[in-house]
Amino acid sequence: VVLTETWSAFDFAQMDDEDQDDDNGKNALRSSERAGLMAEELGTQVALDAPAFERLLPDLVSSRAQRLTNFTIGLATTSPDPREY
C-alpha cells in the first residue's frame, strides 16, 4: 500500500475487485482514498513499533510512492515523540 507507486502498472488501489465497473472515475477515486487511509493506518501502527520503522526506513526514503504522505501523517499523529521520526 505505502510503497507502491500511485497509478503505476501495479497500484494497490487498482486491485479492489468491487471497483471494476467505473462510474465516471468515482470508483477509482474511492479506491485511491481507501488505499490512502490504509497507508495512514499503517503509519499509526509503525509509529508504535520502532524496530519496524527502522526496517522500513531505507525503503521509505528511497521510494517515489505518493502514499508516503498518508503514511507519515499516521506516523506523526501517533508517535509519542514525532521528533524521533
Secondary structure, DSSP 4 states (H G I P E B T S, - for coil): --SSPTTSSS-GGGG-GGG-S-STTHHHHHHHHHHHHHHHHHHHHHHT-HHHHHHHHHHHHH---TTHHHHHHHHHHH-SSGGG-
